[in-house]
């Protein structure tokens, strides 16, 4: 990632970290949602965009906030 995208990410991070309340979990979920949106809802394609496997992304999207993760097939 470089150029304009890199500047956007830096700006976003400065805004988030400078805010009174910063939730890393909320930030991660927004990254996952953005990747899914960019991939047209395709979990495998979104995982590739993020450098994750499909099961890793499914766990992070579905199971991270729950005590018992949902099974995603």
GUTOR-342391 format. One record per residue (C-alpha): x, y, z; residue in three letters. Coordinates in steps of 0.02 Angstrom, whole numbers, padded with zeros to 5 digits, always signed. Layout:
// GUTOR-342391
XYZAla ...
END
This chain:
// GUTOR-342391
+00000+00000+00000Unk +00072+00167-00045Unk +00038+00337-00117Unk -00136+00405-00087Unk -00195+00249+00007Unk -00048+00259+00126Unk -00084+00441+00164Unk -00268+00399+00195Unk -00223+00261+00317Unk -00101+00374+00409Unk -00232+00510+00423Unk -00362+00386+00484Unk -00244+00316+00615Unk -00199+00490+00679Unk -00384+00532+00694Unk -00426+00369+00784Unk -00280+00370+00904Unk -00305+00555+00940Unk -00488+00527+00985Unk -00540+00518+01168Unk -00598+00340+01150Unk -00512+00218+01033Unk -00567+00039+01013Unk -00447-00073+00919Unk -00585-00204+00904Unk -00702-00077+00821Unk -00561-00024+00704Unk -00525-00205+00655Unk -00710-00238+00623Unk -00719-00084+00511Unk -00570-00149+00411Unk -00653-00318+00391Unk -00818-00236+00337Unk -00726-00124+00212Unk -00636-00275+00137Unk -00800-00370+00123Unk -00883-00222+00040Unk -00739-00203-00083Unk -00750-00390-00121Unk -00937-00381-00153Unk -00975-00485+00002Unk -00861-00627-00053Unk -00775-00688+00105Unk -00635-00778+00012Unk -00594-00625-00093Unk -00599-00511+00059Unk -00481-00628+00151Unk -00359-00622+00005Unk -00364-00431+00009Unk -00314-00436+00192Unk -00184-00574+00176Unk -00289-00695+00279Unk -00365-00864+00245Unk -00553-00878+00229Unk -00570-00969+00397Unk -00464-00836+00484Unk -00573-00695+00418Unk -00733-00790+00458Unk -00674-00814+00637Unk -00627-00632+00656Unk -00791-00570+00581Unk -00907-00693+00670Unk -00821-00755+00824Unk -00711-00620+00895Unk -00846-00534+00999Unk -00938-00692+01054Unk -00890-00813+01190Unk -00942-00954+01072Unk -00901-00918+00888Unk -01028-00960+00755Unk -00976-01097+00635Unk -00951-01028+00460Unk -00938-01153+00319Unk 
END
